[in-house]
Every structure is written in C-alpha cells, then in structure tokens.
Amino acid sequence: MEKKIIIAIDGHSSCGKSTMAKQLAKQIGYVYVDTGAMYRAVTLYAMRNGMFPDEGIREGELEKAVKNGDIQISFKFNPNTGRPDTYLNNEKVEDEIRQMAVSNRVSRIAALPFVRALLTEQQQAMGKEKGIVMDGRDIGTAVFPQAELKIFVTASAKVRAQRRYDELMNKAKSEEEKAKLNFEEILKNVEERDYLDSHRESSPLRQAEDAVVLDNSEMTIEEQNVWLMGKFQEKLNK
C-alpha cells in the first residue's frame, strides 16, 4: 500500500498558502481542503442573516445556527478549474466569500470558540484516512498536531497586500468594480488580520515547533511549488 501522509500548511493571510496547497494536492493526487474558505462561508452566512450590527457580532444567534446545523459547508470539484469550489448550504459561494466585505469580518468569526470547535471537528474527520493537504491558521497546531509535514508560510505585509490586490483586480467583472479596489485598504486589512489571528484566545496563529518555515516574499509560484514538492518527497523517503 502506498504511504500517505497529512500535510498541514499554515501561515498569514494572502501569503499564497491555498495556491501552493492546491497545486501540490493536484500533483500528488491528495485531497485538498481550504479551511479558510470554511471560515469565510460561516462569515458570509452571518452577514446574510444580519449578524453584524454596528461592528459587533450577534454571537448568540450564530451559535444557535451552528448548533442547529443551519450552516452546512461542502466542497465540490470543478472540472473547469481542476480545483474544488466552496458551497454554503448547497449554494456555490466560491467567488462571494473572496470579497473584501467577507475579508474584513472573517477574523472575528474565526476567533469564536464555538465556530472553531465545529470546523475543527469537520476538518479532523476529513483527514482520518490521511492523503490530505490542508491549509489554514492552526492546522499544524490544533487540527493535525500529528501531521507528518508541517509548513509555515509567511511574506511581508506589503507583498501580501499586493498579491491580494492583483487577485481581486483579475476577478473584477467591470471597471466600476476595479475602481473600488484600494491598495491601502487591503494593506490595512492584511495587517489587522495578522494581529487578530495571532492574538485570539482560541487556537491563535503560531508556528508549530516542528514546522518548516517558507518566506516566499521573493519567490515565484513555480519556485515555491518546486520547494514544496521537495519537502514532500523528503518526508515520503524517510
């Protein structure tokens, strides 16, 4: 039987975790799970249901929805892109969850212990058979502390903000949408998310002691893919 492992990729927002994780999973035939998309989907649900009044969060209402099973998140393979899309209660929300309105709120949702408990349980169930690549903030520390390969990805805040800006520009469907994008706003969002992710009480973002650090500030996507494949082969050959 072919040896299979768990690959946990953690790191700061907009540092390319998902891009490299998706590519690796595709190359080696593993299942890929974007945990950030799961938290974004919960955030979108809360936004749609009026749970963000005056910059606060209606935690009681959201917790009730979580406990009642009103929030169902799933992934379905998209043959056109070769990657999975995120679904919220059977509705494809892959594009909507990537918008700035969601980005500005997701760290606050991710800090709620009852949300983390629900999604961590779902994520652990996905990895029972191994052969999985999962990226997020606490995969190597809280979800899969036993993962055979742990990567911690980082890059400067300005580099990450530029990548996010370029991504949103490419996804914009009109000149009006493009005109609304503001680099300084995106940079501020990146810096605020770094602080919130690192200082929350429940499973804060931190580097696992046995994680390999990758600073990809000056790397191309191809270079980081080659680097990551090398780390994977090292683990398999041990």
C-alpha positions as CSV (number, residue, x, y, z in Angstrom):
1,M,0.0,0.0,0.0
2,E,1.3,3.5,-0.9
3,K,2.3,5.5,2.1
4,K,0.1,8.5,2.7
5,I,0.7,11.5,5.0
6,I,-1.1,14.6,6.3
7,I,0.3,17.9,5.0
8,A,-0.5,20.9,7.1
9,I,0.2,24.4,5.6
10,D,-0.3,27.3,8.0
11,G,0.6,31.0,7.7
12,H,-0.5,34.5,7.4
13,S,-3.4,35.8,5.2
14,S,-2.7,36.3,1.5
15,C,0.7,34.6,1.5
16,G,-0.2,32.0,-1.1
17,K,-1.0,29.1,1.1
18,S,-4.0,28.0,-0.9
19,T,-2.3,28.3,-4.2
20,M,0.6,26.1,-3.3
21,A,-1.6,23.7,-1.3
22,K,-4.0,23.2,-4.3
23,Q,-1.1,22.7,-6.7
24,L,0.6,20.1,-4.5
25,A,-2.6,18.2,-3.9
26,K,-3.3,18.1,-7.6
27,Q,0.3,16.9,-8.4
28,I,0.3,14.1,-5.8
29,G,-3.3,13.0,-6.0
30,Y,-4.2,14.1,-2.5
31,V,-7.5,15.7,-1.2
32,Y,-7.2,19.4,-0.7
33,V,-9.2,21.3,1.9
34,D,-9.2,25.1,2.2
35,T,-10.1,25.7,5.8
36,G,-10.0,29.5,5.3
37,A,-12.9,29.1,2.9
38,M,-14.9,27.3,5.6
39,Y,-14.5,30.3,8.0
40,R,-15.3,32.6,5.1
41,A,-18.5,30.6,4.4
42,V,-19.6,31.0,8.1
43,T,-18.9,34.7,7.8
44,L,-21.0,35.0,4.7
45,Y,-23.9,33.2,6.4
46,A,-23.6,35.6,9.4
47,M,-23.6,38.6,7.0
48,R,-26.6,37.4,5.1
49,N,-28.5,36.9,8.3
50,G,-27.9,40.3,9.8
51,M,-25.5,39.1,12.5
52,F,-23.1,42.1,12.2
53,P,-24.9,45.1,13.7
54,D,-22.8,48.2,14.4
55,E,-19.5,46.4,14.0
56,G,-20.5,43.8,16.6
57,I,-21.5,40.2,16.2
58,R,-24.7,38.5,17.3
59,E,-22.9,35.6,18.8
60,G,-25.9,34.0,20.4
61,E,-27.8,33.9,17.1
62,L,-24.7,32.5,15.3
63,E,-24.1,29.9,18.0
64,K,-27.7,28.8,17.7
65,A,-27.4,28.4,13.9
66,V,-24.2,26.4,14.4
67,K,-25.8,24.0,17.0
68,N,-29.0,23.6,14.9
69,G,-26.9,22.5,11.9
70,D,-28.1,25.5,9.8
71,I,-24.6,26.0,8.3
72,Q,-23.6,23.2,6.0
73,I,-20.2,23.7,4.2
74,S,-19.0,21.4,1.4
75,F,-16.5,21.3,-1.4
76,K,-17.3,20.1,-4.9
77,F,-14.7,19.5,-7.6
78,N,-14.8,22.0,-10.5
79,P,-13.7,20.2,-13.7
80,N,-13.2,23.6,-15.5
81,T,-10.6,24.8,-12.9
82,G,-9.4,21.5,-11.7
83,R,-10.0,22.6,-8.1
84,P,-12.7,22.4,-5.5
85,D,-15.3,25.1,-5.1
86,T,-16.9,26.1,-1.7
87,Y,-20.6,25.6,-1.2
88,L,-22.7,27.0,1.6
89,N,-26.0,25.1,2.1
90,N,-25.6,23.6,-1.4
91,E,-25.1,27.1,-3.0
92,K,-21.8,27.8,-4.7
93,V,-20.2,30.8,-2.9
94,E,-16.6,30.5,-4.1
95,D,-16.4,34.0,-5.6
96,E,-18.6,35.7,-3.0
97,I,-16.5,34.6,0.0
98,R,-13.4,36.1,-1.5
99,Q,-14.8,39.7,-1.5
100,M,-13.4,42.4,0.8
101,A,-16.6,42.6,2.8
102,V,-16.0,39.0,3.9
103,S,-12.3,39.5,4.4
104,N,-12.9,42.4,6.7
105,R,-15.0,40.2,9.1
106,V,-13.7,36.7,8.8
107,S,-11.0,37.0,11.6
108,R,-13.7,38.0,14.1
109,I,-15.8,34.9,13.2
110,A,-12.7,32.7,13.3
111,A,-12.0,33.9,16.8
112,L,-15.3,32.5,18.2
113,P,-14.6,29.2,20.1
114,F,-17.9,27.5,19.1
115,V,-17.1,28.2,15.4
116,R,-13.6,26.8,15.7
117,A,-14.8,23.7,17.6
118,L,-17.4,22.9,14.8
119,L,-15.0,23.4,11.9
120,T,-12.0,21.7,13.6
121,E,-14.2,18.6,14.2
122,Q,-15.2,18.6,10.5
123,Q,-11.6,19.1,9.4
124,Q,-10.3,16.3,11.5
125,A,-12.9,13.9,10.1
126,M,-11.7,14.8,6.6
127,G,-8.2,13.7,7.4
128,K,-8.9,10.4,9.0
129,E,-7.7,8.4,6.0
130,K,-4.6,10.7,5.5
131,G,-3.6,11.6,1.9
132,I,-4.7,15.2,2.5
133,V,-3.3,18.7,2.1
134,M,-5.0,21.2,4.4
135,D,-4.2,24.9,4.8
136,G,-5.2,27.5,7.3
137,R,-4.1,29.1,10.5
138,D,-4.0,26.3,13.1
139,I,-3.7,23.1,11.1
140,G,-0.3,22.0,12.4
141,T,-1.0,23.2,15.9
142,A,-4.7,22.4,16.7
143,V,-6.3,20.4,13.9
144,F,-3.5,17.9,13.0
145,P,-0.6,18.3,15.5
146,Q,0.4,14.8,14.4
147,A,0.8,15.8,10.7
148,E,3.9,14.4,9.1
149,L,4.7,17.5,7.1
150,K,4.1,21.0,8.5
151,I,4.8,24.2,6.6
152,F,4.5,27.7,8.0
153,V,4.3,30.3,5.2
154,T,4.9,34.0,5.5
155,A,5.7,37.1,3.5
156,S,5.9,40.8,4.1
157,A,2.5,42.6,4.6
158,K,3.1,44.8,1.6
159,V,3.8,41.8,-0.7
160,R,0.7,40.0,0.6
161,A,-1.4,43.1,0.1
162,Q,-0.2,43.5,-3.5
163,R,-1.0,39.9,-4.2
164,R,-4.5,40.3,-2.8
165,Y,-5.0,43.5,-4.8
166,D,-3.9,41.8,-8.0
167,E,-6.1,38.8,-7.4
168,L,-9.2,41.0,-6.8
169,M,-8.4,43.1,-9.9
170,N,-8.2,39.9,-12.0
171,K,-11.6,38.8,-10.6
172,A,-13.3,42.1,-11.0
173,K,-16.1,41.9,-13.6
174,S,-16.3,45.6,-14.5
175,E,-14.2,48.8,-14.5
176,E,-16.5,50.0,-11.7
177,E,-15.5,47.1,-9.5
178,K,-11.8,47.7,-10.3
179,A,-12.2,51.4,-9.4
180,K,-13.5,50.5,-5.9
181,L,-10.4,48.5,-5.0
182,N,-7.9,50.4,-2.8
183,F,-4.4,49.1,-2.1
184,E,-4.1,50.9,1.3
185,E,-7.5,49.5,2.5
186,I,-6.3,46.0,1.5
187,L,-2.9,46.5,3.3
188,K,-4.7,47.7,6.4
189,N,-7.0,44.6,6.2
190,V,-3.9,42.3,6.0
191,E,-2.2,43.9,9.0
192,E,-5.4,43.9,11.1
193,R,-6.0,40.2,10.3
194,D,-2.4,39.4,11.2
195,Y,-3.0,40.9,14.6
196,L,-6.4,39.4,15.2
197,D,-5.3,35.9,14.0
198,S,-2.2,36.0,16.3
199,H,-3.9,37.3,19.4
200,R,-7.2,35.5,19.6
201,E,-7.7,33.2,22.6
202,S,-8.9,30.2,20.7
203,S,-6.2,28.5,18.5
204,P,-4.2,31.6,17.7
205,L,-1.9,31.6,14.6
206,R,1.5,30.5,15.6
207,Q,4.3,28.4,14.1
208,A,4.4,24.8,15.2
209,E,7.7,23.8,16.7
210,D,8.3,21.2,14.1
211,A,7.1,23.2,11.1
212,V,9.4,24.2,8.2
213,V,9.3,28.0,7.5
214,L,8.9,29.3,4.0
215,D,9.2,33.1,3.4
216,N,8.0,33.4,-0.2
217,S,8.2,37.2,-0.4
218,E,10.7,37.0,-3.3
219,M,9.7,33.6,-4.8
220,T,7.7,32.9,-7.9
221,I,4.8,30.5,-7.7
222,E,6.8,27.9,-9.7
223,E,9.8,28.2,-7.3
224,Q,7.6,27.7,-4.2
225,N,5.9,24.7,-5.9
226,V,9.2,23.1,-6.6
227,W,10.3,23.8,-3.0
228,L,7.2,22.3,-1.5
229,M,7.4,19.2,-3.7
230,G,10.9,18.7,-2.5
231,K,9.8,18.8,1.2
232,F,7.0,16.3,0.4
233,Q,9.5,13.9,-1.3
234,E,11.8,14.1,1.7
235,K,9.0,13.1,4.1
236,L,8.0,10.1,1.9
237,N,11.5,8.8,1.6
238,K,12.1,8.8,5.4
